[in-house]
Amino acid sequence: MASGRMAEKPAAEAARGRLLDGRAVARAMREDVARRVAALVAGGGRPPRLVAVLVGDDPASRAYVGSKTRASAEVGIAGETRRLPAAVEQRELLATVAELADDDEVDGILVQLPLPRHLEAPAVLEAVPPAKDVDGFHPENVGRLWLDQPGLTPATPTGVIELLRRYRIPLAGRHAVVVGRSAIVGKPMAALLLRQHCTVTLCHSRTRDLAAACRQGELLVAAAGRAGLIGPRHVRDGAVVIDVGMNRVDDPQRMEELFPGDAGRRARFAKRGYVLAGDVDFARVAPRASWITPVPGGVGPLTVAQLLVNTLEASLRRQGFAP
């Protein structure tokens, strides 16, 4: 992981509801990667190379891939996008992945999800070599994570750990509650928190009395994909709250419930027909939390920054340099 440190007070000294600034941490992470890439090249290595595979023309996927490519260029990583039509056949997509897998100068392969319904995403992800799997989704890397062995780990939960580390929020011995059991965030988040010596409870849609389970958490990570799911009754007084959710709210009444009196969001809703909201009811939860991430500007920027870290570390290993 990157070695920088935020100039922040320990959590115990924080004011109630203090924001964890994901944008600032992501900026520091990118600066660290840029320095390390420059050192790699100065030491005789080549710049890392990341290739994203984009199937179809989904606007959100196109925007995500574009942001990753731009961020790569800013830190000296050679980023490019392989675009395939939405109607591409499975064998043709697998052939593209195989070509990148065999290219010795490609260090990271990123298959942008979701794929069109006719494609089998698990088979595609398994075709990415574990050493180039900068998303950390290959079964081998998943197994290494749970076995506490070295390997590439998913960017979003790994970025959350980095955020907490840079704010010097202690984790060892704490009870952490994760809401959401996806393979992309919830499950790897639980595994990474176990690595940090937390006691972990993993909740999901069938958890009985979700609010009571969440209140056990000194650290609460919301990753369920449901706007405003976590309210004040879910949050232990003084808990650290991490909101991984990013949801579109297009109902004006629900928007007003989540953002009462927020003129800026009201204006954005009037212009676009929706606003973005996390899984946490921020306005009502923040007064109970010691630290909390906003949406946007919290976890989101960390995902791309950690992807750059993963790409660099994959390249260092492949080029024979210690990460």
N, C-alpha and C positions, 0 to 999 in steps of 0.2 A: 504493500500500500504506500501511498504518497507519504512523505515525511513531514510536511508542514504542520503548523499548529495555529489554531485560532487564538488571538489575544483576548480571551474571555475569562471571566471569573468562574470558579468552580460552581457546580449546580447549587450547592448549599447556600451560596451567596446571592443567588439570582432572585430578582423580584418575581412575584407571582405572575404566571402567564407570559414569561419572557419568550421572545421568538427565537427559534433555531433557524438561522438564515442559510438556507440551502444554496442560494445564489452565491453568497460570499465563499462558502466552503467549496462549491464547484469551481469557482474562479481560482482559488488557491490550488486545487487539485490539478487543474489544467496547466497552471504555471509550473507546478512540479513536473508534470509530464513533459512539457516543453524543454525544461532544463535537462531532464534525463535523456530525451531524444537527442538533444544537441551533444550531450556527453557521449552517447552511443556512437554517433556519426564521427565525432572527433577521435574516438578510440578505434576507428577502423571498421565499424559496423555500417550497415545500410539503414535507412529510415524504415520503420515498421510500415507494413502495408495492410490495409483493411479493405475488404470488398463486401459490400452489401448486395444481397440478391432481393430485388423488388419485383413481385409478381402482381400484375394488374396496375390499376391507376387510382386506387383508393386515396382520396385527398389526405386523410390522416396519416396513412402509411408513407405517402410521398413526403409529407412534411417532416415526419420523424427521421426518415432516411436522409433527407436534405440537411437537417440540423446535425446529424452525426457526421456527414461528409464535410460540412463546413467546420465543425469543431475539430475534426482530424487535421484539416489543412492548417488551422491556427496553431497547432502544437507541433507541426512538422511530420505528422503521420500521413502517408500517401493513401488517401481514401478515394474509392470509386464505387459506382453503382452498376450492377448488371441488371438491366430491365428486361423482363419477360412478359408476354401478353397474358391477360387473365385466363385465356383458354388454353394455356400451355399444358401439355400432357405430363403426367408424373415422370415418365422415363426421360423426357427432355429436361425437366427441372433437375432430376437426379444427375443427368449427364453434365449439366452446368456446375453443380456442386462438386462432382468428381473432378472436373477440369481444374477447379480452384484448389481442390484438395491436393492434386498432383503438382501444382505450381509451387516450386520451392521458395519463391519470393513473396508469396501470399502468407501472411502471418495470422490473419483473423478473417473468419467467414461469418457473416451475419445474415441469416435468412429472416427477413422481416415478416412478422406475424401480425394479424392472422392471414393465412393463405386462403384462396378460394375454396369453396366447400368440396369440389371434386378432387382436391389434392389431399394426400395423406401426410399431414404435418409430422407425425412421429417418425416415419420412415425418412423424411427429408432431414430432420434434425439429427438422426442417427448416422446419416451419410457424411456429416461434417466431422472431420477428425477431431478427437478430444483436444489435441494440442492447439487447434485453430478455433476451437469453440468458445469465442469470446463472450457469448451469451451465457455460457455455463449450463446449457440445457441438455447436453449429451448424457445418456444414462451413466457412462463411466464417470463423468465429472460430478453428476448427482451422487453417485455412490461414494466417490472420494470425499465429497463434502460431509456426508453422514458418517463416514468412517474416520473423519478428522485427518484426512491425508491431503497433501498438496494437490491443487488443481484449480481450474478456472471456476469462479462462482458467479451466479447471476448478479447483474449490475445494480439493480434497484436495491435489494436487501443489503448488498455489500456496501453500497453508498450510504445507507442508513447507519451501518456500523461505523463508517468513516466519519459521518456527521457527529455522532455521539462521541467518538474518540477525540475529534478536534475541539469539541466543547468541554472536554474533560469530564464527561458525565460518567460516573462509575457504574459498572455493570455487574461485576463479580458478586455473586450472592444475592442479587436482586431477583424478585419475582417479575417475570415479563409475561404479558398476555398478548398473543397475536390473534387478531380476528380476520379469518380468511385462510383457506387452505390450498390456494392455487400452487401449481408447480413453479410458477414464475416468481411469486413473491412470498406467499404465506409459509409454505413448507421450507424453502431455503432460509427465510428469515428466522424461523424457529431453530434450524440447525446452526446458523451463525450465532445466534444468541446463546445456544448451548456451548459453543466454542468459547464464548466469553464468560462461561461459568454462571450463567443465569439459570434459575429454575423457570421452566417454560410451560405455559398452558396454551394450547392451540385450539381456538374456538372456530365454529363454523355455523352454517345455517340450521343445523339440527341441535346445536347446543341448548340445553335446558337452562332457563333463566340466564340469558346472556349478560344482562346487567350485573348480576351477582358475580358471575365469573370474571367479568372485566374489572370489577372493583378490587379484585385481589392484586391487580397489577401495579407495581411501582413504576413499571414501564408498560405503556399500552401502545401497540402498533395496530392501526386500523387499515386493513387491506381487503375489504369485502366487496368493493365496487358498488356501494349503495349510498347515495348522497344523504348526509346528515344522520346516518344510522347511529352513530355514537353521540349520545347526549350527556348531560351532567350526571344523570343517575348511573351511568356506566363508569364513571371516572372517580378513582380514589383521590381524596384530597392530597394535593402535592405531587401527583403522578407526572411523569414525563410522557407526553402524548405525541406520537408520530403518526401523521396522516398520509398514507400512501395513495388514497383515493383521488381519482380525477374523473368527475362525472358531469355530464351536461344536464342542467336543470332548465327545462323549457316551459314549466308551469309557473305563471306569474305569482300565484298564491304561495307556492312552495318556495319560490325565490325570496319573497318577502318574509316568510317564516325563518329562513336560514340567514338572511342578511337584513335584519330590521333596521330601517333608517339609513341604509347604505346607498347614498345618492349615486355614487360612481357605478356600482353594480346595476342599479336601476337604469342608468343611462345606457350601459353596455347591453342590458337585456332588451331595451327598446330598439337599439340599433341592430343587434344580431339575432334576437329571438331566443337567446339562451345565455346562461352564465355558467362558469365552471365552479364546481363545489367539491369539496373533499368528502370523505366518509364521516368526518367529525363535524358536529354542529359547533363551529368555531366560536361564535359569539357567546354561546352559553357554557362551553367547556373551558375556554381560556381562563376564566377566573378561578377555576379549581386546579388548574395545572401549574406545575412549577416551570416547565418548559413545554413549548408546543410548536409544531411546524405549521406554517400557513399554506394555503392553497389558493393561487399558485405561489411559487417561490420557495417551497420547502423541499420536498423529496424530488420533485421532477427534474431540476437541473443536475442532481447528483447522478442520475441514471446515465446520461451521456458522458459525464466526467469519468465515472467509473468504467464505462466501456473503453475509454481511451487508456485508462490504467491497465485494464485487462489486455488490450491489444499490445501495449508496450511490453508487458511482462511475458506475453506469449512470444513476442519477437525476440526478446532477450534470451529466453530459453532455447528457441529454435536456432539462434545464431551462436549459441554456446557461451553467452555471457550470464553471469549470475543475476537474477532479478532483484 
